[in-house]
Amino acid sequence: MAQRLALQRLLSLSPRTLHSQGSLGLHASLAPHGRALSTSAGCRSTFNVQDGSDFQDRVVNNPKPVVVDFHAQWCGPCKILGPRLEKMVAKQGGKVLMAKVDIDDHTDLAIEYEVSAVPTVLAMKNGDVVDKFVGIKDEDQLEAFLKKLIGA
């Protein structure tokens, strides 16, 4: 909930307001738990799915391979896997993207893709699921999963 409020506040600010606040003011007002907002290239390769049409546009119709992380806020293993997976996707230099889908917000997508447990991670290419895993993986396993997806 706090993240949604922070995002709404951020989106309501004009670019001029954002610039005048500077990064310190923005971090202090939007990241009360010590999390800094970042605009690095790694973050641009990861996005939160907003709705079904957003999923269709940014995942299914994407020419790049996409890793889809089905997770939930209440899921402990998801909190471990999510940042680990984001880090590994960022290391791929834009060859693969990562979509994050909260199953509580997007139950329809979870049902459509037969997600019965979280975390569930799908590897999608040209709109098709080409690989999948459920549960936590270590960095070596994630790297192998991503390399297989991008064909490296």
C-alpha positions as CSV (number, residue, x, y, z in Angstrom):
1,M,0.0,0.0,0.0
2,A,2.8,2.4,0.9
3,Q,4.5,1.7,-2.5
4,R,1.3,2.5,-4.3
5,L,0.9,5.8,-2.5
6,A,4.5,6.6,-3.2
7,L,4.1,5.8,-6.9
8,Q,0.9,7.9,-7.1
9,R,2.7,10.8,-5.4
10,L,5.7,10.4,-7.8
11,L,3.4,10.3,-10.9
12,S,1.5,13.4,-9.8
13,L,4.7,15.5,-9.7
14,S,5.8,17.4,-12.7
15,P,9.3,16.9,-14.1
16,R,10.1,20.4,-13.0
17,T,9.0,19.6,-9.4
18,L,11.0,16.3,-9.4
19,H,14.1,18.2,-10.6
20,S,13.8,20.9,-8.0
21,Q,13.4,18.4,-5.2
22,G,16.6,16.8,-6.1
23,S,17.4,13.1,-5.4
24,L,17.7,13.6,-1.6
25,G,14.2,15.1,-1.2
26,L,12.7,12.5,-3.5
27,H,14.3,9.6,-1.6
28,A,13.3,11.1,1.8
29,S,9.7,11.6,0.8
30,L,9.2,8.4,-1.2
31,A,11.4,5.9,0.5
32,P,10.6,5.9,4.3
33,H,12.1,2.5,4.8
34,G,15.5,3.4,3.6
35,R,15.0,2.3,0.0
36,A,16.4,4.6,-2.6
37,L,14.7,5.1,-5.9
38,S,17.0,4.4,-8.8
39,T,16.9,5.0,-12.5
40,S,19.8,2.8,-13.4
41,A,19.7,0.6,-16.5
42,G,19.1,-2.4,-14.4
43,C,15.9,-1.1,-13.1
44,R,14.6,-0.3,-16.6
45,S,14.8,-4.0,-17.4
46,T,12.3,-4.8,-14.6
47,F,8.7,-3.6,-14.5
48,N,5.5,-4.2,-12.6
49,V,2.6,-5.4,-14.6
50,Q,-0.4,-3.0,-14.3
51,D,-3.2,-5.0,-15.8
52,G,-4.0,-7.7,-18.4
53,S,-3.5,-5.4,-21.4
54,D,-0.2,-4.2,-20.0
55,F,0.9,-7.8,-19.7
56,Q,-0.2,-8.4,-23.3
57,D,1.7,-5.4,-24.6
58,R,4.9,-5.7,-22.5
59,V,5.3,-9.4,-22.1
60,V,3.4,-11.4,-24.7
61,N,4.0,-9.0,-27.6
62,N,7.6,-8.2,-26.5
63,P,10.3,-9.1,-29.1
64,K,12.8,-9.7,-26.2
65,P,12.6,-12.7,-23.9
66,V,10.8,-11.9,-20.7
67,V,11.1,-13.5,-17.2
68,V,7.7,-13.3,-15.4
69,D,7.9,-13.3,-11.6
70,F,4.6,-14.3,-10.1
71,H,4.8,-13.3,-6.4
72,A,2.9,-12.0,-3.4
73,Q,3.6,-9.4,-0.7
74,W,3.0,-11.9,2.0
75,C,5.3,-14.5,0.5
76,G,8.7,-14.8,2.4
77,P,10.5,-16.8,-0.3
78,C,9.3,-14.2,-2.9
79,K,11.0,-11.5,-0.9
80,I,14.3,-13.4,-1.2
81,L,13.9,-14.5,-4.9
82,G,12.7,-11.2,-6.3
83,P,15.8,-9.0,-5.6
84,R,18.1,-11.9,-6.5
85,L,16.3,-12.4,-9.9
86,E,16.3,-8.7,-10.6
87,K,20.0,-8.5,-10.0
88,M,20.6,-11.4,-12.4
89,V,18.4,-10.0,-15.1
90,A,20.2,-6.6,-14.8
91,K,23.5,-8.5,-15.4
92,Q,22.2,-9.7,-18.8
93,G,22.7,-6.2,-20.3
94,G,19.2,-5.7,-21.6
95,K,19.0,-9.1,-23.4
96,V,16.1,-10.1,-21.2
97,L,13.4,-8.2,-19.3
98,M,11.6,-9.0,-16.1
99,A,7.9,-8.6,-15.4
100,K,6.7,-8.7,-11.9
101,V,3.1,-9.9,-11.3
102,D,1.5,-9.7,-7.9
103,I,-0.9,-12.6,-7.8
104,D,-3.2,-10.8,-5.3
105,D,-3.7,-7.9,-7.7
106,H,-3.7,-10.0,-10.9
107,T,-5.5,-13.3,-10.0
108,D,-6.7,-13.6,-13.6
109,L,-3.1,-13.8,-14.9
110,A,-2.1,-16.3,-12.2
111,I,-5.1,-18.5,-13.2
112,E,-4.4,-18.1,-16.9
113,Y,-0.8,-19.2,-16.5
114,E,-1.6,-22.0,-14.0
115,V,0.3,-20.5,-11.1
116,S,-0.6,-22.6,-8.0
117,A,2.3,-21.6,-5.7
118,V,4.6,-18.5,-5.3
119,P,7.2,-17.7,-6.3
120,T,6.6,-19.0,-9.8
121,V,8.9,-17.8,-12.5
122,L,8.1,-18.2,-16.2
123,A,10.5,-17.7,-19.1
124,M,8.6,-16.4,-22.1
125,K,9.7,-16.0,-25.7
126,N,7.5,-14.6,-28.5
127,G,4.5,-14.9,-26.2
128,D,5.1,-18.6,-25.4
129,V,6.1,-20.1,-22.0
130,V,9.4,-21.9,-22.8
131,D,10.6,-22.7,-19.2
132,K,9.3,-22.4,-15.7
133,F,10.4,-23.0,-12.1
134,V,8.7,-22.7,-8.7
135,G,10.5,-21.8,-5.5
136,I,13.8,-20.2,-4.6
137,K,16.9,-20.7,-6.8
138,D,20.5,-19.6,-6.1
139,E,22.4,-17.2,-8.3
140,D,24.1,-19.9,-10.3
141,Q,20.8,-21.6,-11.1
142,L,19.2,-18.3,-12.0
143,E,22.1,-17.5,-14.3
144,A,21.7,-20.9,-16.1
145,F,18.0,-20.3,-16.4
146,L,18.5,-16.9,-18.0
147,K,21.3,-18.0,-20.3
148,K,19.1,-20.8,-21.6
149,L,16.3,-18.3,-22.2
150,I,18.5,-15.9,-24.1
151,G,20.4,-18.6,-25.9
152,A,23.8,-17.6,-24.6
